[in-house]
């Protein structure tokens, strides 16, 4: 369902007149959106029932609002605000929301737009819609309309003694131009604010070449020895865990990061700070916007040519229980696995029960799949001497020195 500018202006004006007759309250038609809120709340009572009245009130179907019972006006899915009513009445809305149209039709005619089309009861509205449909293809752009209004405004200001009709036209054009000027100012202010943040906080300070940008994007495996710092685990010594990570580059230049661990998942972002140097900022993934256990890492693409690993220094946590969750410094080892596809966490499968671990599956671009079984394991089970040397107990730095984290004498630490 698609309505036009003239149709919604006519409907809103009729709704305002009907509201005045029924309530005895005059709605002041100016740029203050608060003046339109009584009508907006009345129409919202209609629009929020639309998912239940498709057949009885003859309108297009609407999907239910799952959060309707948990939120209040004006934050429900089909709420109509005073600002929307104001913009529609002033002709600033070229493609009004379907539920706003249906709410107006139901308030005025007792049926939705589809029902009105089957049995029209307002000839003036029918004619207005017909004229608008025929002229729609020749409509000016918003920019052209603003330019035309400016020219007309200049001509009117040259007239020494404007007639009452021209005075009304002048007032109407000022009211139409004012929101556009306000929106333009707000956009300019927001754009300047973003530029200031980028300069002050060095956001995306370096633009890598395409090949360098591609070197980070993709699927990585990260080995970390953080389980060795968990005091709640008496068998923590000489342990490691593998994490799966995905780096996805955004148009603005930064990367979105998803990190799947054996116990926790992380999300965040990364950016190139300079050639070959990347900062990675992640935190525990949650359902709200709170930042819990933030992790900051520095990755350098400089590494030994005979090793596939990149050594990364991280300010992280041991992710222990309660007050034992301590900040640590740690060396982590990254290895790129490939590019493209997506990572999926497997839940409640027979494989989960058998391995007592988290299963992450990589769906590759060619349609094949590869799975990893993530859990805390002993370093010796890696059978990889270079990797074990990078992840042993000497790779952890505690925020507060504590000799109890590393055993006094372990064979692999003696030389």
C-alpha positions as CSV (number, residue, x, y, z in Angstrom):
1,X,0.0,0.0,0.0
2,X,1.5,3.4,-1.0
3,X,-0.1,6.8,-0.3
4,X,1.0,10.1,-1.6
5,X,1.7,13.5,-0.1
6,X,-1.6,15.1,-1.0
7,X,-3.6,12.1,0.3
8,X,-2.0,12.1,3.8
9,X,-2.2,15.9,4.1
10,X,-6.0,15.7,3.3
11,X,-6.5,12.8,5.8
12,X,-4.6,14.5,8.6
13,X,-6.5,17.8,8.1
14,X,-9.8,15.8,8.3
15,X,-8.7,13.9,11.4
16,X,-7.7,17.2,13.1
17,X,-11.2,18.7,12.3
18,X,-13.0,15.5,13.6
19,X,-10.9,15.5,16.7
20,X,-11.8,19.2,17.3
21,X,-15.5,18.5,16.9
22,X,-15.4,15.4,19.2
23,X,-13.2,16.7,22.0
24,X,-13.8,20.5,21.7
25,X,-10.0,20.9,21.8
26,X,-8.3,22.9,19.0
27,X,-5.0,21.5,17.7
28,X,-2.7,24.5,16.9
29,X,-1.2,23.8,13.5
30,X,2.4,25.0,13.8
31,X,5.9,23.4,13.9
32,X,5.6,22.3,17.6
33,X,5.1,18.6,17.5
34,X,3.7,18.6,21.1
35,X,0.5,20.3,19.7
36,X,-0.3,17.2,17.6
37,X,0.3,14.6,20.3
38,X,-3.4,14.2,21.5
39,X,-4.4,13.2,17.9
40,X,-1.2,11.1,17.6
41,X,-2.1,9.1,20.8
42,X,-5.6,8.6,19.6
43,X,-4.5,7.2,16.2
44,X,-1.9,5.1,18.0
45,X,-4.7,3.3,19.9
46,X,-6.0,2.3,16.5
47,X,-2.7,1.5,14.8
48,X,-1.5,-0.8,17.6
49,X,-4.6,-3.0,17.1
50,X,-4.0,-3.4,13.4
51,X,-2.4,-6.9,13.7
52,X,-5.8,-8.1,15.1
53,X,-8.3,-6.2,12.8
54,X,-7.2,-7.2,9.3
55,X,-10.5,-8.9,8.4
56,X,-13.0,-6.8,10.5
57,X,-11.6,-3.4,9.4
58,X,-10.5,-4.3,5.9
59,X,-6.8,-3.3,5.7
60,X,-3.5,-4.9,4.8
61,X,-2.1,-7.5,7.3
62,X,0.4,-6.3,9.9
63,X,2.8,-8.5,11.9
64,X,2.2,-8.6,15.7
65,X,4.4,-6.5,18.0
66,X,6.2,-9.0,20.3
67,X,7.2,-6.2,22.7
68,X,3.8,-4.5,22.8
69,X,3.0,-5.5,26.3
70,X,6.4,-4.6,27.6
71,X,6.6,-1.0,26.3
72,X,4.5,2.1,26.4
73,X,3.8,5.0,24.0
74,X,5.7,6.1,22.0
75,X,8.0,3.1,21.8
76,X,5.6,0.4,20.5
77,X,6.0,-0.9,17.0
78,X,3.0,0.9,15.5
79,X,3.0,4.1,17.6
80,X,2.4,7.4,15.8
81,X,4.1,10.5,17.2
82,X,3.3,14.2,17.2
83,X,6.3,14.8,14.9
84,X,4.9,12.4,12.3
85,X,1.5,14.0,12.4
86,X,3.1,17.5,12.0
87,X,5.3,16.5,9.1
88,X,2.4,14.8,7.3
89,X,0.2,17.8,7.8
90,X,2.8,20.2,6.5
91,X,3.3,18.1,3.3
92,X,6.8,16.9,4.2
93,X,6.0,13.2,3.9
94,X,6.0,11.8,0.4
95,X,5.6,8.2,1.3
96,X,3.7,7.9,4.6
97,X,3.8,4.8,6.8
98,X,1.1,2.3,5.9
99,X,-0.2,2.0,9.5
100,X,-0.5,5.8,9.7
101,X,-2.7,5.7,6.5
102,X,-4.8,2.9,7.8
103,X,-5.3,4.5,11.2
104,X,-6.5,7.7,9.6
105,X,-8.9,5.8,7.3
106,X,-10.3,3.8,10.2
107,X,-10.8,6.9,12.4
108,X,-12.5,8.9,9.6
109,X,-14.5,6.2,7.7
110,X,-14.6,3.1,10.1
111,X,-12.5,1.0,7.7
112,X,-9.0,0.6,6.4
113,X,-7.7,1.9,3.0
114,X,-8.5,-1.4,1.3
115,X,-12.1,-1.2,2.5
116,X,-12.4,2.4,1.4
117,X,-11.1,1.4,-2.1
118,X,-14.0,-1.1,-2.4
119,X,-16.7,1.3,-1.3
120,X,-15.5,4.9,-1.4
121,X,-17.5,7.3,0.8
122,X,-15.5,10.6,0.3
123,X,-15.6,11.8,-3.3
124,X,-13.2,14.7,-2.6
125,X,-10.6,12.2,-1.3
126,X,-11.1,10.0,-4.4
127,X,-10.5,12.9,-6.7
128,X,-7.5,14.1,-4.8
129,X,-5.9,10.6,-5.0
130,X,-6.7,10.3,-8.7
131,X,-5.1,13.7,-9.5
132,X,-2.1,12.8,-7.4
133,X,-1.6,9.4,-9.1
134,X,-1.6,11.0,-12.5
135,X,0.9,13.7,-11.6
136,X,3.2,11.5,-9.5
137,X,5.6,10.8,-12.3
138,X,6.2,14.5,-12.9
139,X,6.8,15.4,-9.2
140,X,9.8,17.5,-8.5
141,X,12.6,16.3,-6.2
142,X,12.7,17.7,-2.7
143,X,15.6,19.8,-3.6
144,X,13.8,21.3,-6.6
145,X,10.8,22.0,-4.5
146,X,12.9,23.8,-1.9
147,X,14.5,25.9,-4.6
148,X,11.2,26.7,-6.1
149,X,9.8,27.7,-2.7
150,X,12.9,30.0,-2.2
151,X,12.3,31.7,-5.5
152,X,8.6,32.2,-4.7
153,X,9.5,33.6,-1.3
154,X,11.9,36.1,-2.8
155,X,9.2,37.3,-5.2
156,X,6.7,37.7,-2.4
157,X,9.1,39.7,-0.3
158,X,9.5,42.2,-3.2
159,X,5.7,43.0,-3.1
160,X,5.1,46.2,-1.1
161,X,1.6,45.4,0.2
162,X,0.9,41.7,0.1
163,X,-2.7,40.6,0.0
164,X,-4.1,38.4,2.8
165,X,-3.9,35.4,0.4
166,X,-0.2,36.1,-0.4
167,X,0.5,36.6,3.3
168,X,-0.9,33.2,4.0
169,X,1.2,31.7,1.2
170,X,4.3,33.3,2.6
171,X,3.6,32.0,6.1
172,X,3.0,28.5,4.7
173,X,6.3,28.5,2.8
174,X,8.2,29.6,5.9
175,X,6.6,26.8,7.8
176,X,7.6,24.4,5.1
177,X,11.2,25.6,4.9
178,X,11.8,25.8,8.6
179,X,11.9,22.0,9.3
180,X,14.2,21.6,6.3
181,X,16.6,24.2,7.6
182,X,16.5,22.6,11.1
183,X,17.2,19.1,9.7
184,X,20.1,20.5,7.6
185,X,21.6,22.2,10.7
186,X,21.3,19.0,12.8
187,X,22.9,16.9,10.0
188,X,25.8,19.4,9.7
189,X,26.3,19.4,13.5
190,X,26.3,15.6,13.7
191,X,28.8,15.4,10.8
192,X,31.1,17.8,12.5
193,X,30.8,16.0,15.8
194,X,31.8,12.7,14.2
195,X,34.8,14.3,12.5
196,X,35.9,15.8,15.9
197,X,35.6,12.3,17.6
198,X,37.7,10.8,14.8
199,X,40.4,13.3,15.3
200,X,40.4,13.3,19.1
201,X,40.2,9.5,19.5
202,X,42.2,8.6,16.3
203,X,39.3,6.5,14.9
204,X,40.3,4.8,11.7
205,X,43.5,6.8,11.4
206,X,45.1,4.6,8.8
207,X,43.6,3.4,5.5
208,X,45.3,0.1,4.5
209,X,45.9,-1.0,0.9
210,X,43.4,-3.6,-0.4
211,X,45.9,-6.5,0.0
212,X,46.7,-5.4,3.6
213,X,43.0,-5.0,4.4
214,X,42.3,-8.5,3.0
215,X,45.1,-10.0,5.1
216,X,43.0,-9.4,8.3
217,X,39.5,-10.1,7.0
218,X,38.4,-13.7,7.4
219,X,38.5,-16.7,9.8
220,X,41.2,-17.0,12.5
221,X,42.0,-19.4,15.3
222,X,43.4,-17.9,18.5
223,X,45.3,-20.0,21.0
224,X,45.4,-18.6,24.6
225,X,46.8,-19.8,27.9
226,X,44.4,-17.8,30.0
227,X,43.0,-21.0,31.8
228,X,46.3,-21.2,33.6
229,X,45.4,-18.1,35.6
230,X,42.1,-19.4,37.0
231,X,42.5,-20.1,40.7
232,X,39.2,-22.0,40.9
233,X,40.8,-24.8,38.7
234,X,43.3,-26.8,40.8
235,X,44.5,-28.4,37.5
236,X,44.9,-25.1,35.6
237,X,48.7,-25.4,35.2
238,X,50.0,-25.8,31.6
239,X,46.5,-25.5,30.0
240,X,45.4,-23.7,26.9
241,X,42.2,-23.1,24.9
242,X,41.5,-22.4,21.3
243,X,39.1,-19.7,20.2
244,X,37.6,-19.1,16.7
245,X,37.4,-15.5,15.4
246,X,35.9,-13.8,12.4
247,X,37.0,-10.3,11.1
248,X,34.5,-8.6,8.8
249,X,35.4,-5.3,7.2
250,X,32.8,-2.5,7.3
251,X,32.4,0.2,4.6
252,X,33.7,2.8,7.1
253,X,37.0,1.1,7.4
254,X,36.9,-0.8,10.7
255,X,36.3,-4.5,11.3
256,X,33.5,-6.2,13.2
257,X,34.9,-9.0,15.4
258,X,33.1,-12.1,16.6
259,X,35.1,-14.4,19.0
260,X,33.9,-17.8,20.1
261,X,35.5,-19.3,23.2
262,X,35.0,-22.5,25.1
263,X,33.0,-20.8,27.8
264,X,32.3,-17.2,26.6
265,X,31.7,-15.5,23.3
266,X,33.0,-12.0,22.6
267,X,32.2,-9.3,20.1
268,X,33.7,-6.0,19.3
269,X,35.7,-4.2,16.6
270,X,39.3,-3.8,15.2
271,X,41.1,-1.2,13.2
272,X,44.5,-0.7,11.6
273,X,46.5,1.8,13.6
274,X,49.4,1.9,11.1
275,X,51.0,-0.4,8.5
276,X,50.8,-3.9,9.7
277,X,49.6,-3.0,13.2
278,X,46.0,-3.8,14.3
279,X,44.1,-2.9,17.6
280,X,41.4,-5.3,18.6
281,X,38.8,-4.3,21.2
282,X,36.2,-7.0,22.3
283,X,34.1,-7.7,25.3
284,X,31.8,-10.4,26.6
285,X,28.8,-10.7,24.3
286,X,25.5,-9.8,26.0
287,X,21.9,-8.9,25.1
288,X,22.3,-5.3,26.1
289,X,24.8,-2.5,25.4
290,X,26.8,-2.9,28.6
291,X,30.6,-3.6,28.3
292,X,31.7,-6.5,30.5
293,X,35.3,-7.8,30.7
294,X,36.8,-5.7,27.9
295,X,39.8,-7.2,26.2
296,X,42.4,-5.0,24.3
297,X,44.9,-6.7,21.9
298,X,47.7,-5.6,19.6
299,X,48.4,-7.6,16.6
300,X,51.5,-7.1,14.3
301,X,51.8,-8.9,11.0
302,X,55.6,-9.1,11.5
303,X,56.5,-12.7,12.3
304,X,59.1,-15.4,11.6
305,X,58.9,-16.6,8.0
306,X,59.1,-20.2,9.1
307,X,56.1,-20.0,11.4
308,X,52.4,-19.6,10.5
309,X,51.7,-17.9,13.9
310,X,51.2,-14.3,14.8
311,X,52.1,-13.4,18.4
312,X,49.5,-11.0,20.0
313,X,49.8,-9.2,23.3
314,X,46.5,-8.8,25.1
315,X,45.2,-7.1,28.2
316,X,42.6,-9.7,29.1
317,X,41.0,-11.5,32.1
318,X,41.3,-15.0,33.5
319,X,37.5,-15.2,33.3
320,X,37.3,-16.9,36.7
321,X,34.3,-16.8,39.0
322,X,33.2,-13.7,40.9
323,X,36.0,-11.7,42.6
324,X,38.6,-14.1,41.3
325,X,38.1,-12.7,37.8
326,X,41.4,-10.8,37.5
327,X,43.0,-8.7,34.8
328,X,46.0,-10.4,33.2
329,X,48.5,-9.6,30.5
330,X,49.0,-12.5,28.1
331,X,50.6,-13.6,24.9
332,X,48.1,-15.1,22.5
333,X,48.8,-16.9,19.2
334,X,46.8,-16.2,16.1
335,X,46.7,-18.2,12.8
336,X,44.6,-17.3,9.8
337,X,42.5,-20.2,8.5
338,X,40.8,-18.7,5.5
339,X,38.5,-16.1,4.1
340,X,34.7,-16.0,3.5
341,X,31.8,-18.0,4.9
342,X,30.5,-17.8,8.4
343,X,30.9,-19.3,11.8
344,X,28.0,-21.1,13.6
345,X,27.8,-22.3,17.2
346,X,26.2,-25.8,17.5
347,X,23.8,-26.2,20.5
348,X,22.3,-29.2,22.3
349,X,23.6,-31.8,19.8
350,X,24.7,-35.3,20.6
351,X,28.2,-34.2,19.7
352,X,28.1,-31.6,22.5
353,X,27.2,-34.2,25.0
354,X,29.9,-36.6,23.9
355,X,32.8,-34.1,23.8
356,X,31.6,-31.9,26.7
357,X,32.8,-28.9,24.7
358,X,31.6,-26.1,22.5
359,X,31.3,-26.9,18.8
360,X,32.0,-24.1,16.2
361,X,31.3,-24.9,12.6
362,X,32.8,-23.0,9.7
363,X,30.5,-22.9,6.6
364,X,33.0,-22.2,3.8
365,X,32.3,-20.4,0.6
366,X,32.6,-23.5,-1.5
367,X,29.8,-25.2,0.5
368,X,32.0,-27.5,2.6
369,X,32.1,-27.4,6.5
370,X,34.8,-27.7,9.1
371,X,34.2,-28.1,12.9
372,X,36.2,-27.2,16.0
373,X,35.7,-28.6,19.5
374,X,36.6,-25.9,22.0
375,X,37.5,-26.8,25.6
376,X,40.4,-26.3,28.1
377,X,43.1,-28.8,27.3
378,X,46.6,-29.6,28.4
379,X,49.4,-28.1,26.3
380,X,51.1,-31.4,25.9
381,X,48.1,-32.7,24.0
382,X,49.0,-30.2,21.2
383,X,52.1,-32.1,20.2
384,X,53.4,-28.8,18.9
385,X,56.6,-27.7,20.6
386,X,56.8,-24.2,19.1
387,X,53.2,-23.5,20.1
388,X,53.7,-24.9,23.6
389,X,56.8,-22.6,24.1
390,X,54.6,-19.6,23.3
391,X,51.7,-20.5,25.5
392,X,53.3,-21.9,28.7
393,X,53.1,-20.4,32.2
394,X,55.7,-17.8,31.3
395,X,53.3,-16.2,28.8
396,X,51.0,-14.8,31.5
397,X,51.6,-11.6,33.5
398,X,49.3,-11.0,36.5
399,X,48.1,-7.5,37.4
400,X,49.1,-8.2,41.0
401,X,52.1,-10.5,41.4
402,X,51.1,-13.9,42.9
403,X,53.5,-16.9,43.0
404,X,50.6,-19.3,43.5
405,X,49.6,-19.1,39.8
406,X,52.7,-20.8,38.5
407,X,53.9,-24.0,40.3
408,X,57.3,-23.8,42.0
409,X,58.8,-26.5,39.9
410,X,57.5,-28.0,36.7
411,X,59.7,-30.1,34.4
412,X,58.9,-28.0,31.3
413,X,60.0,-24.8,33.1
414,X,63.4,-26.1,34.3
415,X,66.4,-25.5,32.1
